[in-house]
Amino acid sequence: MSVPAANPERIARIRALLAAAFDPVALEVIDDSHKHVGHAGARDGRGHFTVVIVSEAFAGKSPLARHRAVYSALGTMMEDDIHALSIRAETPTEKAASAT
């Protein structure tokens, strides 16, 4: 079975939606779909992604609220384009503390 290439259009769309919603100081979007070849979610064409986002917009929000905010910002992509999404959402202060 061949390994699918990363989907740059989906990555760009995810980046644009998250950038508009959160004005992040750091944003990384990784297409992990190649790790899930043959998986049910991969067979229907939707992808597996990892998002690492650092934004002051997450201040005072629980991890669950942060994830819900990311899902909301991605809108219909969560239904049509994304099968699975791993999220690490931090504030700049949290990111700085975890780097030390």
Biopython code that builds the backbone (N, CA, C, O; Angstrom):
import numpy as np
from Bio.PDB.StructureBuilder import StructureBuilder

atoms = [
    (1, "MET", "N", (0.852, -1.168, 0.000)),
    (1, "MET", "CA", (0.000, 0.000, 0.000)),
    (1, "MET", "C", (0.900, 1.233, 0.000)),
    (1, "MET", "O", (1.862, 1.290, 0.765)),
    (2, "SER", "N", (0.606, 2.211, -0.837)),
    (2, "SER", "CA", (1.439, 3.407, -0.915)),
    (2, "SER", "C", (1.088, 4.384, 0.208)),
    (2, "SER", "O", (-0.033, 4.406, 0.717)),
    (3, "VAL", "N", (2.072, 5.176, 0.568)),
    (3, "VAL", "CA", (1.897, 6.167, 1.614)),
    (3, "VAL", "C", (1.458, 7.478, 0.964)),
    (3, "VAL", "O", (2.141, 7.965, 0.063)),
    (4, "PRO", "N", (0.332, 8.065, 1.397)),
    (4, "PRO", "CA", (-0.136, 9.302, 0.780)),
    (4, "PRO", "C", (0.772, 10.476, 1.129)),
    (4, "PRO", "O", (1.342, 10.543, 2.218)),
    (5, "ALA", "N", (0.890, 11.391, 0.184)),
    (5, "ALA", "CA", (1.672, 12.601, 0.413)),
    (5, "ALA", "C", (0.900, 13.539, 1.326)),
    (5, "ALA", "O", (-0.324, 13.463, 1.430)),
    (6, "ALA", "N", (1.635, 14.420, 1.982)),
    (6, "ALA", "CA", (0.985, 15.438, 2.810)),
    (6, "ALA", "C", (0.077, 16.276, 1.922)),
    (6, "ALA", "O", (0.341, 16.438, 0.731)),
    (7, "ASN", "N", (-0.972, 16.797, 2.493)),
    (7, "ASN", "CA", (-1.939, 17.587, 1.748)),
    (7, "ASN", "C", (-1.707, 19.074, 2.040)),
    (7, "ASN", "O", (-2.235, 19.603, 3.018)),
    (8, "PRO", "N", (-0.912, 19.752, 1.187)),
    (8, "PRO", "CA", (-0.574, 21.153, 1.466)),
    (8, "PRO", "C", (-1.777, 22.087, 1.448)),
    (8, "PRO", "O", (-1.773, 23.096, 2.153)),
    (9, "GLU", "N", (-2.794, 21.782, 0.672)),
    (9, "GLU", "CA", (-3.982, 22.641, 0.635)),
    (9, "GLU", "C", (-4.728, 22.594, 1.966)),
    (9, "GLU", "O", (-5.157, 23.629, 2.478)),
    (10, "ARG", "N", (-4.882, 21.404, 2.520)),
    (10, "ARG", "CA", (-5.554, 21.284, 3.821)),
    (10, "ARG", "C", (-4.729, 21.946, 4.915)),
    (10, "ARG", "O", (-5.269, 22.641, 5.775)),
    (11, "ILE", "N", (-3.429, 21.729, 4.880)),
    (11, "ILE", "CA", (-2.556, 22.343, 5.883)),
    (11, "ILE", "C", (-2.682, 23.863, 5.813)),
    (11, "ILE", "O", (-2.801, 24.521, 6.846)),
    (12, "ALA", "N", (-2.657, 24.418, 4.617)),
    (12, "ALA", "CA", (-2.764, 25.875, 4.452)),
    (12, "ALA", "C", (-4.110, 26.385, 4.956)),
    (12, "ALA", "O", (-4.177, 27.444, 5.581)),
    (13, "ARG", "N", (-5.165, 25.651, 4.694)),
    (13, "ARG", "CA", (-6.500, 26.069, 5.142)),
    (13, "ARG", "C", (-6.606, 26.009, 6.662)),
    (13, "ARG", "O", (-7.156, 26.921, 7.280)),
    (14, "ILE", "N", (-6.088, 24.952, 7.267)),
    (14, "ILE", "CA", (-6.080, 24.836, 8.728)),
    (14, "ILE", "C", (-5.295, 25.999, 9.325)),
    (14, "ILE", "O", (-5.752, 26.642, 10.270)),
    (15, "ARG", "N", (-4.120, 26.266, 8.774)),
    (15, "ARG", "CA", (-3.284, 27.371, 9.269)),
    (15, "ARG", "C", (-4.029, 28.704, 9.169)),
    (15, "ARG", "O", (-4.022, 29.495, 10.113)),
    (16, "ALA", "N", (-4.661, 28.945, 8.040)),
    (16, "ALA", "CA", (-5.362, 30.222, 7.828)),
    (16, "ALA", "C", (-6.511, 30.394, 8.818)),
    (16, "ALA", "O", (-6.677, 31.469, 9.394)),
    (17, "LEU", "N", (-7.298, 29.350, 9.016)),
    (17, "LEU", "CA", (-8.430, 29.437, 9.944)),
    (17, "LEU", "C", (-7.968, 29.667, 11.381)),
    (17, "LEU", "O", (-8.542, 30.485, 12.099)),
    (18, "LEU", "N", (-6.931, 28.942, 11.798)),
    (18, "LEU", "CA", (-6.438, 29.091, 13.162)),
    (18, "LEU", "C", (-5.744, 30.435, 13.363)),
    (18, "LEU", "O", (-5.872, 31.046, 14.425)),
    (19, "ALA", "N", (-5.021, 30.892, 12.369)),
    (19, "ALA", "CA", (-4.359, 32.202, 12.465)),
    (19, "ALA", "C", (-5.392, 33.313, 12.597)),
    (19, "ALA", "O", (-5.214, 34.238, 13.389)),
    (20, "ALA", "N", (-6.457, 33.227, 11.835)),
    (20, "ALA", "CA", (-7.512, 34.249, 11.891)),
    (20, "ALA", "C", (-8.232, 34.237, 13.237)),
    (20, "ALA", "O", (-8.605, 35.290, 13.755)),
    (21, "ALA", "N", (-8.424, 33.057, 13.796)),
    (21, "ALA", "CA", (-9.188, 32.942, 15.044)),
    (21, "ALA", "C", (-8.372, 33.272, 16.290)),
    (21, "ALA", "O", (-8.921, 33.788, 17.264)),
    (22, "PHE", "N", (-7.071, 32.981, 16.276)),
    (22, "PHE", "CA", (-6.295, 33.057, 17.513)),
    (22, "PHE", "C", (-5.088, 33.989, 17.473)),
    (22, "PHE", "O", (-4.472, 34.216, 18.514)),
    (23, "ASP", "N", (-4.732, 34.528, 16.329)),
    (23, "ASP", "CA", (-3.553, 35.394, 16.212)),
    (23, "ASP", "C", (-2.369, 34.775, 16.965)),
    (23, "ASP", "O", (-1.811, 35.406, 17.863)),
    (24, "PRO", "N", (-1.988, 33.556, 16.609)),
    (24, "PRO", "CA", (-0.975, 32.845, 17.396)),
    (24, "PRO", "C", (0.428, 33.428, 17.222)),
    (24, "PRO", "O", (0.762, 34.008, 16.188)),
    (25, "VAL", "N", (1.234, 33.253, 18.272)),
    (25, "VAL", "CA", (2.644, 33.621, 18.183)),
    (25, "VAL", "C", (3.452, 32.460, 17.610)),
    (25, "VAL", "O", (4.574, 32.650, 17.142)),
    (26, "ALA", "N", (2.883, 31.273, 17.647)),
    (26, "ALA", "CA", (3.487, 30.092, 17.033)),
    (26, "ALA", "C", (2.368, 29.161, 16.594)),
    (26, "ALA", "O", (1.368, 28.995, 17.292)),
    (27, "LEU", "N", (2.553, 28.559, 15.428)),
    (27, "LEU", "CA", (1.555, 27.638, 14.889)),
    (27, "LEU", "C", (2.240, 26.612, 14.008)),
    (27, "LEU", "O", (2.941, 26.953, 13.055)),
    (28, "GLU", "N", (2.027, 25.360, 14.339)),
    (28, "GLU", "CA", (2.566, 24.265, 13.541)),
    (28, "GLU", "C", (1.424, 23.316, 13.219)),
    (28, "GLU", "O", (0.669, 22.917, 14.106)),
    (29, "VAL", "N", (1.300, 22.955, 11.948)),
    (29, "VAL", "CA", (0.288, 22.000, 11.507)),
    (29, "VAL", "C", (1.013, 20.878, 10.784)),
    (29, "VAL", "O", (1.736, 21.112, 9.815)),
    (30, "ILE", "N", (0.814, 19.663, 11.262)),
    (30, "ILE", "CA", (1.490, 18.498, 10.702)),
    (30, "ILE", "C", (0.447, 17.527, 10.174)),
    (30, "ILE", "O", (-0.508, 17.192, 10.876)),
    (31, "ASP", "N", (0.627, 17.077, 8.944)),
    (31, "ASP", "CA", (-0.253, 16.069, 8.357)),
    (31, "ASP", "C", (0.291, 14.700, 8.730)),
    (31, "ASP", "O", (1.342, 14.290, 8.237)),
    (32, "ASP", "N", (-0.420, 13.994, 9.595)),
    (32, "ASP", "CA", (-0.026, 12.661, 10.054)),
    (32, "ASP", "C", (-0.755, 11.546, 9.309)),
    (32, "ASP", "O", (-0.700, 10.387, 9.721)),
    (33, "SER", "N", (-1.426, 11.882, 8.236)),
    (33, "SER", "CA", (-2.264, 10.914, 7.528)),
    (33, "SER", "C", (-1.490, 9.683, 7.082)),
    (33, "SER", "O", (-2.041, 8.583, 7.052)),
    (34, "HIS", "N", (-0.221, 9.857, 6.736)),
    (34, "HIS", "CA", (0.581, 8.719, 6.274)),
    (34, "HIS", "C", (0.748, 7.637, 7.345)),
    (34, "HIS", "O", (1.048, 6.485, 7.030)),
    (35, "LYS", "N", (0.555, 8.012, 8.596)),
    (35, "LYS", "CA", (0.661, 7.044, 9.688)),
    (35, "LYS", "C", (-0.595, 6.196, 9.836)),
    (35, "LYS", "O", (-0.619, 5.244, 10.616)),
    (36, "HIS", "N", (-1.639, 6.542, 9.084)),
    (36, "HIS", "CA", (-2.934, 5.901, 9.263)),
    (36, "HIS", "C", (-3.469, 5.281, 7.970)),
    (36, "HIS", "O", (-4.680, 5.140, 7.803)),
    (37, "VAL", "N", (-2.586, 4.920, 7.076)),
    (37, "VAL", "CA", (-2.996, 4.295, 5.824)),
    (37, "VAL", "C", (-3.797, 3.034, 6.135)),
    (37, "VAL", "O", (-3.360, 2.198, 6.926)),
    (38, "GLY", "N", (-4.959, 2.897, 5.520)),
    (38, "GLY", "CA", (-5.813, 1.735, 5.729)),
    (38, "GLY", "C", (-6.799, 1.907, 6.872)),
    (38, "GLY", "O", (-7.735, 1.117, 7.001)),
    (39, "HIS", "N", (-6.612, 2.908, 7.692)),
    (39, "HIS", "CA", (-7.527, 3.206, 8.802)),
    (39, "HIS", "C", (-8.841, 3.725, 8.228)),
    (39, "HIS", "O", (-8.844, 4.371, 7.180)),
    (40, "ALA", "N", (-9.937, 3.455, 8.889)),
    (40, "ALA", "CA", (-11.260, 3.839, 8.371)),
    (40, "ALA", "C", (-11.337, 5.321, 8.020)),
    (40, "ALA", "O", (-11.877, 5.675, 6.972)),
    (41, "GLY", "N", (-10.814, 6.184, 8.868)),
    (41, "GLY", "CA", (-10.863, 7.619, 8.600)),
    (41, "GLY", "C", (-10.028, 8.025, 7.407)),
    (41, "GLY", "O", (-10.337, 9.008, 6.733)),
    (42, "ALA", "N", (-8.969, 7.275, 7.138)),
    (42, "ALA", "CA", (-8.113, 7.582, 5.989)),
    (42, "ALA", "C", (-8.775, 7.117, 4.694)),
    (42, "ALA", "O", (-8.599, 7.743, 3.648)),
    (43, "ARG", "N", (-9.528, 6.035, 4.757)),
    (43, "ARG", "CA", (-10.152, 5.500, 3.545)),
    (43, "ARG", "C", (-11.190, 6.449, 2.962)),
    (43, "ARG", "O", (-11.405, 6.455, 1.749)),
    (44, "ASP", "N", (-11.839, 7.251, 3.805)),
    (44, "ASP", "CA", (-12.862, 8.150, 3.271)),
    (44, "ASP", "C", (-12.286, 9.490, 2.813)),
    (44, "ASP", "O", (-13.029, 10.391, 2.422)),
    (45, "GLY", "N", (-10.948, 9.617, 2.863)),
    (45, "GLY", "CA", (-10.302, 10.810, 2.330)),
    (45, "GLY", "C", (-10.008, 11.905, 3.339)),
    (45, "GLY", "O", (-9.304, 12.867, 3.032)),
    (46, "ARG", "N", (-10.546, 11.760, 4.542)),
    (46, "ARG", "CA", (-10.259, 12.769, 5.559)),
    (46, "ARG", "C", (-8.895, 12.484, 6.178)),
    (46, "ARG", "O", (-8.432, 11.344, 6.168)),
    (47, "GLY", "N", (-8.250, 13.524, 6.719)),
    (47, "GLY", "CA", (-6.888, 13.388, 7.196)),
    (47, "GLY", "C", (-6.741, 13.353, 8.701)),
    (47, "GLY", "O", (-7.679, 13.625, 9.451)),
    (48, "HIS", "N", (-5.537, 13.011, 9.118)),
    (48, "HIS", "CA", (-5.123, 13.000, 10.513)),
    (48, "HIS", "C", (-4.082, 14.103, 10.667)),
    (48, "HIS", "O", (-3.096, 14.128, 9.930)),
    (49, "PHE", "N", (-4.287, 15.008, 11.608)),
    (49, "PHE", "CA", (-3.396, 16.150, 11.760)),
    (49, "PHE", "C", (-3.025, 16.379, 13.216)),
    (49, "PHE", "O", (-3.749, 15.999, 14.136)),
    (50, "THR", "N", (-1.867, 17.018, 13.394)),
    (50, "THR", "CA", (-1.423, 17.504, 14.698)),
    (50, "THR", "C", (-1.295, 19.014, 14.597)),
    (50, "THR", "O", (-0.720, 19.539, 13.643)),
    (51, "VAL", "N", (-1.835, 19.705, 15.590)),
    (51, "VAL", "CA", (-1.737, 21.163, 15.652)),
    (51, "VAL", "C", (-1.052, 21.530, 16.970)),
    (51, "VAL", "O", (-1.452, 21.077, 18.042)),
    (52, "VAL", "N", (-0.025, 22.350, 16.865)),
    (52, "VAL", "CA", (0.620, 22.943, 18.030)),
    (52, "VAL", "C", (0.438, 24.439, 17.874)),
    (52, "VAL", "O", (0.946, 25.030, 16.921)),
    (53, "ILE", "N", (-0.281, 25.059, 18.798)),
    (53, "ILE", "CA", (-0.625, 26.468, 18.676)),
    (53, "ILE", "C", (-0.371, 27.175, 20.007)),
    (53, "ILE", "O", (-0.727, 26.680, 21.077)),
    (54, "VAL", "N", (0.256, 28.348, 19.907)),
    (54, "VAL", "CA", (0.563, 29.159, 21.081)),
    (54, "VAL", "C", (-0.098, 30.514, 20.871)),
    (54, "VAL", "O", (0.205, 31.230, 19.917)),
    (55, "SER", "N", (-1.012, 30.853, 21.785)),
    (55, "SER", "CA", (-1.765, 32.098, 21.642)),
    (55, "SER", "C", (-2.216, 32.605, 23.001)),
    (55, "SER", "O", (-2.571, 31.825, 23.885)),
    (56, "GLU", "N", (-2.197, 33.902, 23.151)),
    (56, "GLU", "CA", (-2.717, 34.534, 24.366)),
    (56, "GLU", "C", (-4.224, 34.299, 24.488)),
    (56, "GLU", "O", (-4.779, 34.414, 25.581)),
    (57, "ALA", "N", (-4.884, 33.975, 23.388)),
    (57, "ALA", "CA", (-6.331, 33.726, 23.399)),
    (57, "ALA", "C", (-6.707, 32.552, 24.293)),
    (57, "ALA", "O", (-7.870, 32.418, 24.672)),
    (58, "PHE", "N", (-5.746, 31.701, 24.638)),
    (58, "PHE", "CA", (-6.037, 30.540, 25.478)),
    (58, "PHE", "C", (-5.919, 30.843, 26.971)),
    (58, "PHE", "O", (-6.218, 29.985, 27.801)),
    (59, "ALA", "N", (-5.494, 32.038, 27.314)),
    (59, "ALA", "CA", (-5.328, 32.401, 28.730)),
    (59, "ALA", "C", (-6.651, 32.266, 29.470)),
    (59, "ALA", "O", (-7.688, 32.739, 29.004)),
    (60, "GLY", "N", (-6.603, 31.622, 30.615)),
    (60, "GLY", "CA", (-7.788, 31.461, 31.448)),
    (60, "GLY", "C", (-8.745, 30.380, 30.995)),
    (60, "GLY", "O", (-9.792, 30.189, 31.613)),
    (61, "LYS", "N", (-8.410, 29.663, 29.924)),
    (61, "LYS", "CA", (-9.292, 28.605, 29.415)),
    (61, "LYS", "C", (-8.750, 27.235, 29.815)),
    (61, "LYS", "O", (-7.541, 27.003, 29.821)),
    (62, "SER", "N", (-9.661, 26.349, 30.143)),
    (62, "SER", "CA", (-9.276, 24.974, 30.455)),
    (62, "SER", "C", (-8.816, 24.280, 29.170)),
    (62, "SER", "O", (-9.101, 24.753, 28.070)),
    (63, "PRO", "N", (-8.104, 23.161, 29.312)),
    (63, "PRO", "CA", (-7.716, 22.410, 28.109)),
    (63, "PRO", "C", (-8.921, 22.044, 27.232)),
    (63, "PRO", "O", (-8.849, 22.134, 26.007)),
    (64, "LEU", "N", (-10.017, 21.633, 27.858)),
    (64, "LEU", "CA", (-11.207, 21.283, 27.093)),
    (64, "LEU", "C", (-11.747, 22.493, 26.329)),
    (64, "LEU", "O", (-12.121, 22.370, 25.163)),
    (65, "ALA", "N", (-11.790, 23.646, 26.968)),
    (65, "ALA", "CA", (-12.275, 24.860, 26.302)),
    (65, "ALA", "C", (-11.359, 25.256, 25.148)),
    (65, "ALA", "O", (-11.827, 25.741, 24.119)),
    (66, "ARG", "N", (-10.062, 25.050, 25.317)),
    (66, "ARG", "CA", (-9.115, 25.347, 24.239)),
    (66, "ARG", "C", (-9.365, 24.441, 23.034)),
    (66, "ARG", "O", (-9.386, 24.904, 21.894)),
    (67, "HIS", "N", (-9.552, 23.167, 23.293)),
    (67, "HIS", "CA", (-9.814, 22.218, 22.199)),
    (67, "HIS", "C", (-11.126, 22.555, 21.499)),
    (67, "HIS", "O", (-11.207, 22.538, 20.270)),
    (68, "ARG", "N", (-12.135, 22.857, 22.279)),
    (68, "ARG", "CA", (-13.421, 23.230, 21.675)),
    (68, "ARG", "C", (-13.283, 24.475, 20.817)),
    (68, "ARG", "O", (-13.906, 24.567, 19.759)),
    (69, "ALA", "N", (-12.480, 25.431, 21.254)),
    (69, "ALA", "CA", (-12.264, 26.657, 20.476)),
    (69, "ALA", "C", (-11.559, 26.348, 19.159)),
    (69, "ALA", "O", (-11.892, 26.925, 18.124)),
    (70, "VAL", "N", (-10.592, 25.444, 19.197)),
    (70, "VAL", "CA", (-9.896, 25.047, 17.961)),
    (70, "VAL", "C", (-10.871, 24.346, 17.019)),
    (70, "VAL", "O", (-10.920, 24.653, 15.828)),
    (71, "TYR", "N", (-11.647, 23.405, 17.553)),
    (71, "TYR", "CA", (-12.642, 22.713, 16.717)),
    (71, "TYR", "C", (-13.612, 23.717, 16.093)),
    (71, "TYR", "O", (-13.936, 23.619, 14.909)),
    (72, "SER", "N", (-14.063, 24.661, 16.872)),
    (72, "SER", "CA", (-14.997, 25.666, 16.373)),
    (72, "SER", "C", (-14.367, 26.508, 15.266)),
    (72, "SER", "O", (-15.014, 26.799, 14.260)),
    (73, "ALA", "N", (-13.114, 26.896, 15.450)),
    (73, "ALA", "CA", (-12.427, 27.703, 14.436)),
    (73, "ALA", "C", (-12.277, 26.940, 13.121)),
    (73, "ALA", "O", (-12.293, 27.544, 12.048)),
    (74, "LEU", "N", (-12.132, 25.632, 13.200)),
    (74, "LEU", "CA", (-11.969, 24.824, 11.985)),
    (74, "LEU", "C", (-13.300, 24.533, 11.302)),
    (74, "LEU", "O", (-13.321, 24.117, 10.143)),
    (75, "GLY", "N", (-14.403, 24.745, 12.001)),
    (75, "GLY", "CA", (-15.725, 24.646, 11.401)),
    (75, "GLY", "C", (-15.974, 23.347, 10.658)),
    (75, "GLY", "O", (-15.765, 22.261, 11.199)),
    (76, "THR", "N", (-16.418, 23.462, 9.424)),
    (76, "THR", "CA", (-16.799, 22.280, 8.638)),
    (76, "THR", "C", (-15.611, 21.412, 8.249)),
    (76, "THR", "O", (-15.801, 20.278, 7.811)),
    (77, "MET", "N", (-14.397, 21.917, 8.398)),
    (77, "MET", "CA", (-13.233, 21.059, 8.125)),
    (77, "MET", "C", (-13.242, 19.842, 9.046)),
    (77, "MET", "O", (-12.768, 18.769, 8.672)),
    (78, "MET", "N", (-13.787, 20.014, 10.256)),
    (78, "MET", "CA", (-13.851, 18.893, 11.192)),
    (78, "MET", "C", (-14.799, 17.803, 10.692)),
    (78, "MET", "O", (-14.658, 16.642, 11.075)),
    (79, "GLU", "N", (-15.734, 18.153, 9.866)),
    (79, "GLU", "CA", (-16.670, 17.176, 9.318)),
    (79, "GLU", "C", (-16.217, 16.633, 7.969)),
    (79, "GLU", "O", (-16.379, 15.447, 7.682)),
    (80, "ASP", "N", (-15.648, 17.509, 7.143)),
    (80, "ASP", "CA", (-15.375, 17.159, 5.748)),
    (80, "ASP", "C", (-13.932, 16.795, 5.445)),
    (80, "ASP", "O", (-13.678, 16.026, 4.518)),
    (81, "ASP", "N", (-12.975, 17.330, 6.207)),
    (81, "ASP", "CA", (-11.564, 17.184, 5.849)),
    (81, "ASP", "C", (-10.701, 16.522, 6.909)),
    (81, "ASP", "O", (-9.648, 15.964, 6.598)),
    (82, "ILE", "N", (-11.143, 16.583, 8.162)),
    (82, "ILE", "CA", (-10.312, 16.098, 9.265)),
    (82, "ILE", "C", (-11.008, 14.933, 9.957)),
    (82, "ILE", "O", (-12.133, 15.055, 10.442)),
    (83, "HIS", "N", (-10.314, 13.803, 9.988)),
    (83, "HIS", "CA", (-10.833, 12.639, 10.710)),
    (83, "HIS", "C", (-10.349, 12.658, 12.164)),
    (83, "HIS", "O", (-11.109, 12.359, 13.085)),
    (84, "ALA", "N", (-9.081, 13.012, 12.355)),
    (84, "ALA", "CA", (-8.506, 13.019, 13.696)),
    (84, "ALA", "C", (-7.599, 14.234, 13.846)),
    (84, "ALA", "O", (-6.883, 14.610, 12.918)),
    (85, "LEU", "N", (-7.641, 14.844, 15.034)),
    (85, "LEU", "CA", (-6.860, 16.051, 15.280)),
    (85, "LEU", "C", (-6.258, 15.980, 16.677)),
    (85, "LEU", "O", (-6.978, 15.914, 17.673)),
    (86, "SER", "N", (-4.947, 15.996, 16.735)),
    (86, "SER", "CA", (-4.228, 16.083, 18.000)),
    (86, "SER", "C", (-3.890, 17.551, 18.217)),
    (86, "SER", "O", (-3.352, 18.202, 17.321)),
    (87, "ILE", "N", (-4.200, 18.078, 19.397)),
    (87, "ILE", "CA", (-4.036, 19.516, 19.654)),
    (87, "ILE", "C", (-3.175, 19.737, 20.890)),
    (87, "ILE", "O", (-3.411, 19.145, 21.943)),
    (88, "ARG", "N", (-2.182, 20.591, 20.743)),
    (88, "ARG", "CA", (-1.465, 21.139, 21.901)),
    (88, "ARG", "C", (-1.656, 22.643, 21.836)),
    (88, "ARG", "O", (-1.074, 23.303, 20.976)),
    (89, "ALA", "N", (-2.454, 23.189, 22.725)),
    (89, "ALA", "CA", (-2.790, 24.614, 22.736)),
    (89, "ALA", "C", (-2.286, 25.225, 24.034)),
    (89, "ALA", "O", (-2.717, 24.839, 25.121)),
    (90, "GLU", "N", (-1.369, 26.183, 23.914)),
    (90, "GLU", "CA", (-0.751, 26.792, 25.079)),
    (90, "GLU", "C", (-0.754, 28.311, 24.962)),
    (90, "GLU", "O", (-0.891, 28.871, 23.874)),
    (91, "THR", "N", (-0.600, 28.958, 26.106)),
    (91, "THR", "CA", (-0.363, 30.398, 26.102)),
    (91, "THR", "C", (1.145, 30.620, 25.940)),
    (91, "THR", "O", (1.923, 29.691, 26.155)),
    (92, "PRO", "N", (1.570, 31.827, 25.568)),
    (92, "PRO", "CA", (3.014, 32.095, 25.476)),
    (92, "PRO", "C", (3.739, 31.844, 26.810)),
    (92, "PRO", "O", (4.872, 31.362, 26.815)),
    (93, "THR", "N", (3.097, 32.165, 27.926)),
    (93, "THR", "CA", (3.704, 31.945, 29.247)),
    (93, "THR", "C", (3.904, 30.453, 29.510)),
    (93, "THR", "O", (4.949, 30.037, 30.010)),
    (94, "GLU", "N", (2.890, 29.650, 29.167)),
    (94, "GLU", "CA", (3.002, 28.194, 29.342)),
    (94, "GLU", "C", (4.098, 27.619, 28.453)),
    (94, "GLU", "O", (4.862, 26.752, 28.877)),
    (95, "LYS", "N", (4.167, 28.099, 27.242)),
    (95, "LYS", "CA", (5.192, 27.614, 26.302)),
    (95, "LYS", "C", (6.584, 27.947, 26.834)),
    (95, "LYS", "O", (7.483, 27.107, 26.787)),
    (96, "ALA", "N", (6.764, 29.161, 27.337)),
    (96, "ALA", "CA", (8.059, 29.575, 27.868)),
    (96, "ALA", "C", (8.442, 28.725, 29.079)),
    (96, "ALA", "O", (9.602, 28.342, 29.231)),
    (97, "ALA", "N", (7.466, 28.433, 29.938)),
    (97, "ALA", "CA", (7.733, 27.635, 31.126)),
    (97, "ALA", "C", (8.092, 26.199, 30.764)),
    (97, "ALA", "O", (8.928, 25.586, 31.428)),
    (98, "SER", "N", (7.464, 25.648, 29.707)),
    (98, "SER", "CA", (7.753, 24.264, 29.319)),
    (98, "SER", "C", (9.083, 24.146, 28.578)),
    (98, "SER", "O", (9.621, 23.047, 28.447)),
    (99, "ALA", "N", (9.616, 25.261, 28.096)),
    (99, "ALA", "CA", (10.887, 25.249, 27.373)),
    (99, "ALA", "C", (12.081, 25.242, 28.307)),
    (99, "ALA", "O", (13.210, 24.998, 27.882)),
    (100, "THR", "N", (11.830, 25.511, 29.581)),
    (100, "THR", "CA", (12.953, 25.583, 30.535)),
    (100, "THR", "C", (13.097, 24.323, 31.324)),
    (100, "THR", "O", (13.989, 24.220, 32.166)),
]
sb = StructureBuilder()
sb.init_structure("model")
sb.init_model(0)
sb.init_chain("A")
sb.init_seg("    ")
for serial, (resi, resn, name, xyz) in enumerate(atoms, 1):
    if name == "N":
        sb.init_residue(resn, " ", resi, " ")
    sb.init_atom(name, np.array(xyz, "f"), 0.0, 1.0, " ", f" {name:<3s}", serial, name[0])
structure = sb.get_structure()
